[in-house]
C-alpha cells in the first residue's frame, strides 16, 4: 500500500513542480521562459516557489538562507501581488518538501536548490549608482550584495566586477569597460534568469533520473505543450517579441493540421468538397523569417554594429518594411506587427542589448569560480552550449561569430516544431474570460476576439460540413460486414460497405465514398453501432446462457465430488476423533480406577490405622483400669492380711511400746483400718460375683454359637442338595436338547430320527423339533423377554438362560450366607440382627426355588410338545417317502 501511494505522489509531482517553478503560459523549451523572474505585469505574481520559500521555510532554513519576508525583495514586490486568496504558501511548501523527498533529492541538494533561489531574490536587491556623466555605474555595497555573494560561494569583489564591468578584446589586449546603468541592470537580471533557468533544468533532470523516464530508457512519450496565446501589454519589449513569434509558428502548425491536412485528405480521396476559408498567418511568419529583409535578420544585422542604437534599429525597420502590410512604423522607436490575433505594439528599447545576450563571459567565470556545486554545474553547461553554437549556426546558415539570442531562440523553436511534426497532436484551446484576472467575469468582446483569432469558428465550420468519421473500406467491411442480412455477390470491401449503408437506409448526403475511404457525417455511425451492439448483446446472451449451463454442470459435478470427498474426509476425521476420544476415555477410566483404588486404599489404611490406634488406646485404658483394680485388690488383701495379723498377734506390742515411751495408742487409726478392710472385702465379693456372671454369659454365648453353626451347616447341606438337584435337571435338559439337534440333523440326511426323554421330579422331557412359530414364555417376579424359537438353537438358548439364572442365584445366596456368618462371628461390624436376616434369606430362597421349579416344569412341557410335533412331522415325512 505504501508503494502504491508513493507512485501516486510521483505522478502528481510533475504538476506540483510545474505549478511551483513554472507558470503555465511559459514554454519549457524556449529561451525566455524565465523572464517572469525579473519583470511582470501589475497584479501578477512571480513563480510560486519564491513566495512559498519565504512563507514556509523553517527558522533553521531562514537563518542559513538569510531569508526575509516576500515584501522585502524587489523582484517580488514590484507587481504589488504577494498573496492569492485561498492559497496557503506554507502548506504548499511542506508538500513540495515531501515531493522532493519522494524523488530522492537529498537534503544537501535541497539546501543548494533553496540557496540558488535565495541568490535570485538577493540579486534583485542589488542596486547601482551612477558615477559620471556617461551613466557609468558602480555597485552599491548593501545587504543584497553581501548575501548574494555569500550564498553563491564567491567573494564580494568578484560579484561586483561581474555585474559592473565587461572585458572587450582589442587585438591581443583585453580592455575593461564599465557598464552603464541600463547595461548593469540587464546584466544583473540576465544572471538571475540564467541561474533560475539552469536550476529548473537541473530539477527536471533529477526527476527524470528518479522516475526513469529519460529518452534513453523509453521509446514513446506523451508531452504537453502549453501555447496559451499572445502577450500584449502596455509596453511590449524584446521578450514579448520572441514569445509572439513562437505563437505565430505554433498557430501555423495548428492551422496546417486542422485545416490544410483535413481538406487535402478530402480532395485526395476524390469526394465532393467545398474548401473552407481560414486565416492563414504565412505572411506574418514571412515578415519575421524572410531573408535578408525580415525582422529577425534586420535585428541580427543591426546588433553586429557597435555604434548601433535601438532608435537606429527602429529606423531601419521603417526603411525596409514600410511596404509590408503586416508592419507599421511609429514614432519614438516603436512599431506594430499585425499578428493573426491582432496588432501588437513593440518598443525597441533594449532590443539590441538583449539580442546580444547580456549574460557575458564574466558572469560565466563568476559561476565557475564559486565554491558551491550547483553554480559550477551551471557554468559547465553554459560552456558546453557555447561550444555547440557552431553546429547550430551551420544548420541555420548563420555565422558562428554572430550567434545572437534571436538565432538561438529560432533554433530552439525549429527544434520544437520538428518534434511536433513527428507526433500525433491533440489540441485544447483555452479562452481567457477577462483581462482583469478575476473569477466569474465574462467579457464577450474579448472572448469573441479570441475565438476568431484562434480559428475556432473555422474549426467548427469544418466539423459541421466535414466528415469526422472516416474509415477505409476494409476497416468498415470488417467492422460492420456481419450485419448484412443477405450475402453480397461481390465480396470486395467496397461492395460490402455500400450494401451495409443501403441496408440501414443511411441517406446518400450523409456519407461519401472515396477512393480508399468511406466518409460519414456526425451521428451516422450511431445506428450502425446500435445494431452492432444489439447483435453483440444477443450473441453475448447466448454465450452467457451456454456458459452458465456449462458452468452449472461443472459446478454440480464439482460440488458432488467435493461433497463425497468432504464426507470421506469428515468420516475419517470423525473416526480418528472417536478413536482418540475413546482412547482418552479408556485412559481416563484407567486413571480413575487406579486413582479411586489408591484413594480407597489410602482411606482404608488411614481408617485402619485410626481404628488400631483407637483400639490400642481403649484397650490400654481398660487394661490400666483393670490393672489398677487388681493392684488395689492385691494391696487391700495385703493390708487386710497385715491388719488381721497385727491385730491377732501383735496387739499388745504396740501398746507396750506406747506405754514404755509414755504414749498411748490412738483408737481412730484402728477404726479407719477396719473400715478399709471391710470395704475391700465387700469389693472383693462384688468382683467375684461379677466374674461368675460373666462366665455364665460366656457359656451361653458359646452354646448359641454352636447351635447357630449347626443350623447353618444343616441349611448349607439342604441348599447344596437342592441346588445339585436343580443342576442335574439343567444338565439333563441340555443333553436332551443336544439329542434333539442330532435327531434333527439325522432327519435332514434321511436317517431314522432319535428321541430322548428324561423323567424325574426336577427333570424335563424334550422333543427333537419345534414347529416354526412356537413360543416359549418364561415369567417370574422379574419380567424376562419372550423367546420365540424356531429351531434347536433357540431351545438351547432358553435352557442356557435358566442355567445362567441358577448360577447367579447360587452365587448371591452364597455371598449373603457368608456375609451373615461374618457378622455373626464379629468379623464385620453391623447393626443388623443375624438371626432375622438368616430367616429372611431362607424365605427368599424357598420362594425362588418354588418359582424356578415351576418355570423349569413349564419349559419341559413346552419342549415335550415341540418334540411330539417333530416326531409326527418326521413320521409323515417318512410315510410319504416309503409310499414313493
Buried (B, 14 or more C-beta within 10 A) or exposed (E): EEEEEEEEBBEEBBEBBBBBBBBEBBBBEBBBBBBBBBBBEEEEBBBBBBBBBBBBBEEEBBEBBBBBEBEBBBBBBBBEBBEEEEEBBEEBBBBBBEBBEBBEBEEEBBBBBBBBBBBBBBBBBBBBEEEEEEBBBBBEEEEBBBBBBBBBBBBBEBBBBBBBBBEEEEEEEEEEEBBBEBBBBBBBBBBBBBBBBBBBEBBBEBBBBBBEEEEEEEEEEEEEBBBBBBBBBEEBBBBBBBBBBBBBBBBBBBBBBBBEEBBEBBEEBEBEBEEBEBBBBEEBBEBBBBEEBBBBBBBBBBBEEEEBBBEBBBBBBEEBBEEBEBBBBEEEBBBBBBBBBEEBBBBBBBBBBBBBBBBBEBBBBBBBBBEBEBBBBBBEBBBEEEEEBBEBBEEEEBEEEEBBBBBBBBBBBBEBBEEBEEEEEEEEEEEBBEEEEEEEEEBEEBBEBBBBBBBEEBBEBBEEEBBBBBBBBBBBBEBBBEBBEEEBEEEEBBBBBBBBBEBBEBEEEBBBBBEEBBBBBEEBBEEBEEBBEEEEEEEEEEEEEEEEEEEEEEEEEEEEEEEEEEEEEEEEEEEEEEEEEEEEEEEEEEEEEEEEEEEEEEEEEEEEEEEEEEEEEEEEEEEEEEEEEEEEBEEBBEBBEEBEEBEEEEEEEBEEEEEEEEEEEEEEEBEEBEEBBEEBEEBBEEEEEEEEEEEEEEEEEEEEEEEBEEEBEEBBEEBEEBBEBBBBBBBBBBBBBBBBBBBBEBBEEEEEBEBBBBEEEBBBBBBBBBEEEBEBBBEEEEEEEEBEBBEBEBBBEBBBBBBEBBEEBBEBBEEBBEBBBBBBEEEEEEEEEBEEBBEEBBEBBEEBBEBBBEBBBBBBEBBBBBBBBBBEBBEEEBEEEEEE
